């Protein structure tokens, strides 16, 4: 090799020494790469809502499609007794399946108990709009008393434990969590919750702004609006530290919705690391 006359042989020796010194100083940083890259390239949390024995087959289909897109970790929002159809702990096939998913790196999150709220005569126009139109009568934790919420949370934890699960997080159906219900969630020792626009860490009182993409498919006009809205929201959030994508089992019944979700998830994965809510919060706690 011809040496650059500006340096000479001794100059190259110093260059090699400098390279070795730089590499040795960087080695501790590279050892922590898996934890740090969530900050440098952004994070992606995909949650599958309303997971239960009655939706397991569709949830499995969604997970398979996500796996083929390169996404191997999600947060699974599990309903212990979906619309009073039976406890998850009584369905051995489901219990085995959800435990298998957790062992693969997914997270099981408590998602209400029945996922239903009875219509109340005292509901005003605004409450009726929120609980009947926005969420089709499923805002179970919208306005229960603290004791009612605690009973449901304890029953949910019991059902989880019977399946061999331990939920760190609680996410209310439709993200509707009233003040008394939130107090109960904290009192029962859950570490976090999410709302449509935030991720709330109860261990340190921090709240992170992070709007979730989510689709509404109950009517054709809702599906059209969802496609337009989520494409625009995705572009708006392209530089956000955390991107959230919320999926419901009926989404997969509509090819245009399914295609958009998979496209946006794959696009996001090019510069983001997919993880669960629990993992994402563990990383944030390392950087107060």
C-alpha positions, 0 to 999 in steps of 0.5 A: 500500500502506498502511504500518503506523503502528508502522513508518512509511516508514523502518521498511519501508526497514530491513525490506527491507534486512534481507530482502536481507541475510538472503537474501545470507547464505543463498545459500551454504547453498542452493548446497549444498542437494543435498549437505546435504539427505541429512542434513536429510530422511534418505537411502534406499539401495535395493540389488538383489542377485544381479544377473547375466545369469541375473537381468537381465530380472527386475532390469530389471523391478524397476528399471522399477517403482522408476523409476515410483515415483520412485527412479532410483538404486540399488546393483546387487550384481553376481555375476561368475560366478553359480553357474558359469553364465558370466562377465558379461564373456562376455555382451555384452548384459549388459555393455552393459546394466550399463554403461548402468545405471551411466551412468544413476546406478546403482552396480555393487557386487561381490557375491561371485564364484560366490555359492556355498559348498561344503558342508564335512564340518567344518561344525558345527551352527551353521555348517551352520545359517548356511550351509545354512538361512539362506542356502541354501549361498550364503555364499561369503565366510563362512569362506574363507582370506585368500588364497582370498578375495583370489583371488576378489576379484581375479577379480571385479575382472578381470571387472568391468574387462572390462565397463568397471566399477570397483567401489568396494564389495564386499558378501558374499553373504547379508552373511556376511563372515568375518574373513579375508575382510574382511581380504582385502577391505580388502587389495584396496582396496575402500572399503566393505562392508555387513552386514545391520545396518551400513555399514562405511567402510574408508577411515576405519574408521567403521561406521554402524548401519543395519539393512536391510529384506530379504525371504525368499521360499523358503517360504510361512511365510517370506513371511508372516513377512517381510511382518510383520517388514518392516512393523514394522521400517520403522516402527521405522526411520522416523526413522533417518538411513539407510533400507536396502531390499534386494531379491532378484530372486525377490521380484518373483515374489510380488505381496504382497512386490513390493507391500509393497516398492514401498509402503514405498519410495514412503512413504520417498521422501516424506522421503528422498533416494534414492541409492547406497551410494557416494554416501551414504558420500561425503556422510558423509565430508564431515561427520567 
